[in-house]
Amino acid sequence: MSQNKPILITGASSGIGKMVTECLAQNGYLVYACARKQEDIASLNEVENVISFRLDVTNPTEVKQVVDRVQTEGRGLYALINNAGVSESWPILATEEEMLHRVLDVNVYGPFRVTNALIPFLIESKGRIVNISSVSGLLTPIYMAAYSMSKYAIEAWSNALLQELEVYNVKVSIIEPGNYSTNIASAAAPILLERYQHAAESMFQKDIEAMMGRLSERVETWTRVPTPGEVVEAIMDALYSEKPKPRYLVISQEETELFQYVIRSQIIKLGQLFKQNTHGFTKQDLRSMFEEIIN
């Protein structure tokens, strides 16, 4: 049975990736947990039902080595969870190409490389792909353009996978978490501070200063957000529900304003498109379509 086959997850050393790995392992599922640092690989290998692989998703050679490991293990593969990612904050007007490339290489090309390399196993098992996106793939917070660009790309790519893999009976789900306590943002903070300290004076210095002011507020906020248990629950549903959702918007109950903001941003976008209507489409038509979708 395909559900007895392993699940491979990238970025398994901390945060959402580690929690999902532990949850799956505790429930008796075999997990191929991928990480970059040797100490993380050793730690993961100590967990029952976990086999840890070294994987930097930006390294095609290491991606090929993971494929070889899966082949050598001989168990096939039930699911792939594309979780590895990096965060980035910087005014887009002051963003250099190298900085943007780093974010896209990890957050976009990385899951693309891994998925294309492992897709034969997933087609064989009629398995699952779970892509970790973000609410930043639905809207663009100020000074988070590079990160949002990468997550918008994940949304588009996942939509393509949904369509193209349907004929192979491989189900694809997109997870869109709000603010949860993970290491992705906190890990980015010291890198950002060092960049700020060594950055040359820019004509967009006011934007950089404003961004750094917002950073201190966000660091304080990270201490109050919940752990990503709800995100783990969504991932488990995407993996094992008979009819997984194509997308899971996961925002904690404490963040009603964020939920409203996300929904309103989508309505604003729809309204902007509707105002350009030259096809006789009425507001009642719009209401009817909306009610049909949500019912």
C-alpha positions as CSV (number, residue, x, y, z in Angstrom):
1,M,0.0,0.0,0.0
2,S,1.3,3.4,-1.0
3,Q,0.6,4.8,2.5
4,N,3.1,2.4,4.0
5,K,5.8,3.9,1.8
6,P,8.1,6.7,3.1
7,I,7.5,10.4,3.1
8,L,10.4,12.7,2.2
9,I,10.6,16.1,3.7
10,T,13.1,18.9,3.0
11,G,14.2,21.4,5.6
12,A,13.5,18.9,8.4
13,S,16.0,20.2,11.0
14,S,13.7,22.8,12.7
15,G,10.4,24.5,12.7
16,I,7.5,23.1,10.7
17,G,9.8,20.5,9.1
18,K,11.0,19.1,12.4
19,M,7.5,19.0,13.9
20,V,6.0,17.2,10.8
21,T,8.9,14.7,10.9
22,E,8.3,13.9,14.6
23,C,4.6,13.7,14.2
24,L,4.8,11.3,11.2
25,A,7.5,9.2,13.0
26,Q,5.5,9.0,16.2
27,N,2.5,7.7,14.2
28,G,4.6,4.9,12.7
29,Y,5.3,6.4,9.3
30,L,8.8,6.1,7.8
31,V,10.3,9.5,7.1
32,Y,13.2,10.5,4.9
33,A,14.2,13.7,6.7
34,C,16.5,16.0,4.7
35,A,18.8,18.6,6.3
36,R,22.0,20.4,5.4
37,K,24.1,20.4,8.6
38,Q,25.8,17.2,9.9
39,E,24.7,17.8,13.5
40,D,21.1,18.0,12.4
41,I,21.4,14.9,10.3
42,A,22.8,13.0,13.3
43,S,20.1,14.3,15.6
44,L,17.3,13.3,13.1
45,N,18.8,9.8,12.7
46,E,18.3,9.2,16.4
47,V,14.5,9.5,16.0
48,E,12.8,6.1,15.5
49,N,11.3,5.7,12.0
50,V,13.5,8.5,10.6
51,I,16.3,8.1,8.1
52,S,18.1,11.4,7.5
53,F,19.6,12.5,4.2
54,R,22.0,15.4,3.5
55,L,20.3,17.8,1.1
56,D,21.0,21.3,0.1
57,V,18.1,22.0,-2.4
58,T,20.3,24.4,-4.3
59,N,22.8,21.7,-5.1
60,P,21.8,19.5,-8.1
61,T,24.5,16.9,-7.2
62,E,23.0,16.5,-3.7
63,V,19.5,16.2,-5.2
64,K,20.8,13.4,-7.5
65,Q,22.3,11.7,-4.4
66,V,19.0,11.8,-2.6
67,V,17.3,10.1,-5.6
68,D,20.0,7.5,-5.5
69,R,19.4,6.9,-1.8
70,V,15.6,6.5,-2.3
71,Q,16.4,4.0,-5.1
72,T,18.9,2.2,-2.9
73,E,16.5,2.0,0.0
74,G,14.1,0.2,-2.3
75,R,10.9,1.3,-0.5
76,G,9.6,3.7,-3.1
77,L,8.1,7.0,-2.0
78,Y,4.5,7.9,-1.0
79,A,4.8,11.7,-0.5
80,L,7.1,14.7,-0.9
81,I,6.8,17.7,1.4
82,N,8.7,20.7,0.0
83,N,9.4,22.6,3.2
84,A,12.9,24.0,2.9
85,G,13.0,27.7,2.5
86,V,14.5,31.0,3.5
87,S,13.0,34.4,4.4
88,E,14.1,37.8,3.2
89,S,13.3,41.4,4.1
90,W,14.7,44.3,2.2
91,P,13.3,47.1,0.1
92,I,12.9,45.8,-3.4
93,L,14.3,49.1,-4.8
94,A,17.5,48.4,-2.9
95,T,17.6,44.6,-3.6
96,E,20.6,43.4,-5.6
97,E,20.3,40.6,-8.1
98,E,22.5,38.2,-6.0
99,M,20.1,38.6,-3.0
100,L,17.1,37.9,-5.1
101,H,18.8,34.9,-6.8
102,R,19.5,33.4,-3.4
103,V,15.9,33.5,-2.3
104,L,14.6,32.2,-5.6
105,D,17.2,29.4,-5.7
106,V,16.2,28.0,-2.4
107,N,12.4,28.8,-2.4
108,V,11.6,28.2,-6.1
109,Y,14.3,26.3,-8.0
110,G,14.9,24.1,-5.0
111,P,11.5,22.5,-4.7
112,F,11.3,22.4,-8.5
113,R,14.6,20.4,-8.7
114,V,13.6,18.0,-5.9
115,T,10.1,17.4,-7.3
116,N,11.2,16.8,-10.9
117,A,13.9,14.4,-9.6
118,L,11.5,12.4,-7.4
119,I,8.3,12.5,-9.6
120,P,8.8,9.0,-11.0
121,F,8.5,7.5,-7.5
122,L,5.4,9.6,-6.8
123,I,3.7,8.6,-10.0
124,E,4.4,5.0,-9.3
125,S,2.8,5.2,-5.9
126,K,0.0,7.5,-6.9
127,G,1.2,9.6,-4.0
128,R,1.1,13.1,-2.7
129,I,3.0,16.4,-3.0
130,V,2.7,19.0,-0.3
131,N,4.2,22.4,-1.0
132,I,4.7,24.9,1.8
133,S,3.8,28.3,0.6
134,S,2.8,31.3,2.8
135,V,0.2,34.0,3.2
136,S,3.0,36.0,1.5
137,G,2.1,34.1,-1.6
138,L,-1.3,35.7,-1.6
139,L,-0.3,39.3,-0.7
140,T,2.9,41.3,-0.5
141,P,3.9,42.7,2.9
142,I,6.0,45.8,2.5
143,Y,9.8,45.2,2.3
144,M,9.1,41.4,1.8
145,A,9.0,41.5,-2.0
146,A,11.7,38.9,-2.7
147,Y,10.1,36.4,-0.3
148,S,6.6,37.1,-1.7
149,M,7.9,36.7,-5.2
150,S,9.2,33.3,-4.3
151,K,5.9,32.2,-2.7
152,Y,3.8,33.6,-5.5
153,A,5.9,31.4,-7.8
154,I,5.2,28.4,-5.6
155,E,1.5,29.1,-5.9
156,A,1.7,29.2,-9.7
157,W,3.9,26.1,-9.9
158,S,1.7,24.2,-7.6
159,N,-1.4,25.1,-9.7
160,A,0.5,23.7,-12.7
161,L,1.3,20.5,-10.8
162,L,-2.3,20.2,-9.8
163,Q,-3.4,20.2,-13.4
164,E,-0.6,18.1,-14.9
165,L,-0.5,15.4,-12.3
166,E,-4.2,14.8,-12.1
167,V,-4.0,12.3,-14.9
168,Y,-1.3,10.3,-12.9
169,N,-3.5,10.3,-9.8
170,V,-0.9,12.3,-7.8
171,K,-2.6,14.8,-5.5
172,V,-1.0,18.2,-4.8
173,S,-1.8,20.5,-1.9
174,I,-0.5,24.0,-1.1
175,I,-0.1,25.0,2.6
176,E,-0.3,28.7,3.3
177,P,0.6,29.4,6.9
178,G,0.2,32.8,8.6
179,N,2.5,33.8,11.5
180,Y,3.8,30.9,13.5
181,S,6.8,30.3,15.6
182,T,9.4,28.8,13.3
183,N,13.1,29.6,12.8
184,I,12.8,30.9,9.2
185,A,12.3,34.6,10.2
186,S,14.5,34.5,13.3
187,A,17.3,32.9,11.3
188,A,17.1,35.7,8.8
189,A,17.3,38.5,11.4
190,P,21.1,38.3,12.1
191,I,21.8,38.0,8.4
192,L,19.7,41.1,7.8
193,L,21.4,43.0,10.7
194,E,24.9,42.2,9.3
195,R,23.8,43.3,5.8
196,Y,22.5,46.6,7.3
197,Q,25.7,47.2,9.2
198,H,27.9,46.7,6.1
199,A,25.6,48.2,3.5
200,A,26.8,51.2,1.5
201,E,24.7,54.4,1.7
202,S,21.8,54.0,-0.7
203,M,19.4,56.5,-2.3
204,F,16.7,54.4,-0.7
205,Q,18.2,54.7,2.8
206,K,15.0,55.9,4.3
207,D,13.3,52.7,3.1
208,I,16.0,50.6,4.6
209,E,15.8,52.5,7.9
210,A,12.0,52.1,8.0
211,M,12.4,48.4,7.3
212,M,14.9,48.0,10.1
213,G,12.4,49.7,12.5
214,R,9.7,47.2,11.4
215,L,12.2,44.4,12.0
216,S,12.5,45.1,15.7
217,E,8.7,45.1,16.0
218,R,8.5,41.7,14.2
219,V,11.2,40.2,16.4
220,E,9.1,41.1,19.4
221,T,6.0,39.7,17.7
222,W,7.7,36.3,17.0
223,T,7.9,35.7,20.8
224,R,4.1,35.8,21.0
225,V,3.0,33.7,18.0
226,P,1.9,30.1,18.5
227,T,3.9,27.0,17.5
228,P,2.8,25.6,14.1
229,G,0.7,22.7,15.4
230,E,-2.2,23.8,13.2
231,V,0.1,23.8,10.2
232,V,1.2,20.2,11.0
233,E,-2.5,19.2,11.2
234,A,-3.1,20.7,7.7
235,I,-0.1,18.8,6.3
236,M,-1.3,15.5,7.8
237,D,-4.7,16.1,6.2
238,A,-3.1,16.8,2.9
239,L,-1.1,13.6,3.2
240,Y,-3.8,11.2,4.3
241,S,-7.2,12.6,3.7
242,E,-9.1,10.7,1.0
243,K,-9.9,14.1,-0.6
244,P,-7.2,16.5,0.3
245,K,-7.8,20.2,-0.3
246,P,-5.8,21.9,-3.1
247,R,-4.9,24.7,-0.6
248,Y,-4.9,25.1,3.1
249,L,-4.9,28.7,4.5
250,V,-3.7,28.2,8.1
251,I,-4.0,31.2,10.3
252,S,-4.3,31.0,14.1
253,Q,-7.5,31.9,15.9
254,E,-5.5,34.8,17.6
255,E,-4.9,36.5,14.2
256,T,-8.4,37.4,13.0
257,E,-7.1,40.6,11.6
258,L,-4.6,38.8,9.4
259,F,-7.3,36.5,8.1
260,Q,-9.5,39.4,7.2
261,Y,-6.5,41.2,5.6
262,V,-5.7,38.1,3.4
263,I,-9.4,37.7,2.3
264,R,-9.8,41.4,1.7
265,S,-6.7,41.5,-0.4
266,Q,-8.1,38.8,-2.6
267,I,-11.5,40.7,-2.9
268,I,-9.6,43.9,-3.7
269,K,-7.8,42.1,-6.5
270,L,-11.1,40.7,-7.8
271,G,-12.7,44.1,-7.6
272,Q,-9.9,45.7,-9.6
273,L,-10.4,43.1,-12.3
274,F,-14.2,43.4,-12.3
275,K,-14.0,47.2,-12.8
276,Q,-12.4,46.4,-16.2
277,N,-15.3,44.3,-17.2
278,T,-16.3,44.7,-20.8
279,H,-18.2,41.5,-21.2
280,G,-21.6,42.4,-19.6
281,F,-20.8,40.5,-16.4
282,T,-23.0,41.8,-13.6
283,K,-22.6,42.0,-9.9
284,Q,-25.3,39.4,-9.5
285,D,-23.3,37.1,-11.8
286,L,-20.3,37.6,-9.5
287,R,-22.4,36.9,-6.4
288,S,-23.8,33.7,-8.0
289,M,-20.3,32.5,-8.9
290,F,-19.0,33.2,-5.4
291,E,-21.9,31.3,-3.7
292,E,-21.4,28.4,-6.0
293,I,-17.7,28.1,-5.1
294,I,-18.1,28.4,-1.4
295,N,-21.1,26.1,-1.0
